[in-house]
Structure formats: structure tokens, C-alpha cells
Amino acid sequence: MSSIPHEPTQMSREVVTALVLVGSSQKQIGDILNIDEKTLAKYYRHELDNSLATALAKVGKVAFQKALDGDTKMVEFILKCRGRWAYHREEEEKKSTTDTLLEKLIDKL
């Protein structure tokens, strides 16, 4: 690693942010910037801790706006993910199988 003191720049902060968003490890990010993990943590703590949450908030805002604008797929997606809505297809399939079996039994009587 470099023995020259590290000086963060706007560009290096953007690189760290981008690498966090794609799931790079802190070791990988440090290797790319040619700094060790302690230096990375010292100078880029904010980016390491907040980049993903900030990006997801922006995407979430777009998703909610699409839902509010009437995008029914997005409405369904948000309600399933955040509203904990779910289809109970297994129960419906079991019910229809049970109904079919009952009908067969009734027909034999």
C-alpha cells in the first residue's frame, strides 16, 4: 500500500459510493484506491455507511411515485413488499383439489 498520506477527493468519494452500491467488499474498495481498510474506514465512513440507503431511498421515491401515478404493477409490488400483502395460491389450490375430491365422493353416493 501507499506510504503517502491519503487525501480523499470528490472523485474518490464517488468511486467508493459506486463500489458500495455494486456490493464490493471494503477490502476490494481499498485495493482499488490503493489504501488499507483502516484508511478507507477513516476517510470514507459516511460513504460506506450511507451510500446504499441513500440510493434505495431515491429508487423507492420513484417506485412510490409510479404507484401514485397509477402504475398497477408498481402498486402491487409495493403492497406485496412493504404492505405485506400476499396471494394465498397454495390455499386456493388445496381448496380446489379438496372440492374436486368432495365432488367425486358425492357423485359416487
C-alpha positions in Angstrom: 0.0 0.0 0.0 1.0 3.6 -0.4 3.1 5.4 2.3 1.9 8.8 1.1 -1.0 10.2 3.4 -4.3 9.7 1.7 -6.4 12.7 0.7 -10.0 12.0 -0.3 -11.3 13.8 -3.4 -14.8 14.1 -4.8 -13.9 11.6 -7.4 -12.6 9.0 -4.8 -15.8 9.5 -2.8 -17.9 8.8 -5.9 -15.8 5.7 -6.6 -16.4 4.4 -3.1 -20.1 5.1 -3.4 -20.3 3.3 -6.7 -18.4 0.3 -5.4 -20.6 0.1 -2.3 -23.7 0.1 -4.5 -22.5 -2.8 -6.6 -21.6 -4.8 -3.5 -17.8 -4.6 -3.4 -16.2 -5.5 -0.1 -14.2 -2.9 1.9 -11.0 -4.9 1.1 -11.8 -4.7 -2.7 -12.6 -0.9 -2.4 -9.4 -0.3 -0.5 -7.4 -2.3 -3.1 -8.9 -0.2 -5.9 -8.0 3.0 -4.1 -4.6 1.6 -3.1 -5.3 2.1 0.6 -5.8 -0.3 3.5 -9.2 -0.9 5.1 -8.5 1.2 8.2 -7.7 4.2 5.9 -10.8 3.5 3.9 -12.9 3.4 7.1 -11.3 6.6 8.4 -11.9 8.8 5.4 -14.9 7.2 3.8 -17.1 6.2 6.8 -20.1 8.2 5.5 -20.0 6.7 2.0 -19.6 3.2 3.4 -22.5 3.6 5.9 -24.9 5.6 3.8 -24.5 5.0 0.1 -26.8 2.1 -0.3 -29.6 3.6 1.9 -29.4 6.9 0.0 -29.7 5.1 -3.4 -32.5 2.9 -2.2 -34.4 5.9 -0.9 -34.1 7.6 -4.4 -35.3 4.4 -6.1 -38.1 4.0 -3.6 -39.3 7.5 -4.2 -39.5 6.8 -7.9 -41.4 3.5 -7.2 -43.9 5.2 -5.0 -44.5 8.0 -7.5 -45.1 5.4 -10.2 -47.6 3.7 -7.9 -49.3 7.0 -7.1 -49.5 7.8 -10.8 -51.5 4.6 -11.4 -48.9 2.0 -12.4 -50.8 -1.1 -11.2 -47.8 -3.4 -11.3 -45.9 -0.9 -9.0 -48.9 -0.7 -6.7 -49.0 -4.5 -6.4 -45.2 -4.7 -5.9 -45.2 -2.1 -3.2 -48.2 -3.6 -1.4 -46.5 -7.1 -1.5 -43.1 -5.8 -0.4 -44.0 -3.1 2.1 -47.6 -3.8 2.8 -47.1 -7.5 3.4 -49.9 -8.4 1.0 -49.7 -11.9 -0.4 -51.7 -14.2 -2.6 -52.6 -17.4 -1.0 -52.4 -19.6 -4.1 -51.4 -22.7 -2.2 -54.6 -22.5 -0.1 -56.7 -21.9 -3.3 -55.1 -24.9 -5.0 -55.7 -27.1 -1.9 -59.3 -25.9 -1.7 -59.9 -26.6 -5.4 -58.3 -30.1 -5.0 -60.5 -30.7 -1.9 -63.6 -29.5 -3.8 -62.8 -31.9 -6.7 -62.4 -34.8 -4.3 -65.6 -34.0 -2.5 -67.5 -33.7 -5.8 -66.2 -37.2 -6.8 -67.2 -38.7 -3.5 -70.7 -37.1 -3.7 -71.1 -38.4 -7.3 -70.4 -41.9 -6.1 -73.1 -41.7 -3.3 
